[in-house]
Amino acid sequence: MTDTTDIGAAARPTWLPWLLVTGIAANLFTVAAVNFWIYYARAAFIAGHPEVVARKPPTISRAIADPAIGEPFAVWVTLSALTLAFGVGVMTLAYLRIAANSGPGRPRLERWVALSALSLLISQIAASVGMYMISNFRFPHDAEMHMTGSYLFFAAQTLVVLLSGLLCLSLARSPAAASRARRRWGLGRGWFLIRGWIAFASVGLSLVYAALFYAKAFDWGGAGPMVYQAYVLAEPVAISSFLLVLALHQPDLWAAARERPET
């Protein structure tokens, strides 16, 4: 996920606006499809299996163990994994253009942006592989592969969001970058700061979910059901927070796609 501060340089290729728009479409599809299916899967399972739900609230993993829910879930989430990897790849290109066009005298920022952007893309590819594994290897027959995919997805996607937040704050601290964003797109330094802190909040939610994942294994006495319920609800909230951070980068890409070189 990216800030695209220098994407509007006069020497940009003519195909770049079309690539940016395609990346936006891919990212927005991912946001809509994944958000729908993580909540629909639980709702459909709750409606179809009240006797199971009465004993324990279902996780997303438990819900998609029902083939009627899991099969379409796998199709849409696998497609979303592909579109997400592509969309974040477009954003990585934007970051690399920032590094290439940041002007003289800023080699440290250029190296940081380039290295972080490439790390972000690698992490997103790993997270997309995790999405595929989660949705296509399901309980009860493929529990080990499913859990491996879950660990891979949450760890890699959290790293993507963390790197995004760090890059946003780094660019917000650059007077030249903030000035160009305001002049060309009307996106001031505050926009980058807000998005950076929202990314950090998303990382925090992911860590809370991870803590609840391990906490549910302990004996909490009468509070056990509450801990488990918090764990179940934290999962989709953490995923939605990832998607919110992704969505907040699309105004930059849209502004960059519509921009005309300065004369």
ABEGO torsion letter per residue (X at the ends): XBBAAAAABAABBAAAAAAAAAAAAAAAAAAAAAAAAAAAAAAAAAAABAAAAAABBBBAAAAAABAAAAAAAAAAAAAAAAAAAAAAAAAAAAAAAAAAAAEBGAAAAAAAAAAAAAAAAAAAAAAAAAAAAAAABBOAAAAAAAAAAAAAAAAAAAAAAAAAAAAAAAAAABAAAAAAAAAAAGBBAAAAAAAAAAAAAAAAAAAAAAAAAAAAABBAEAAAAAAAAAAAAAAAAAAAAAAAAAAAAAAAAAAAAABBBBX
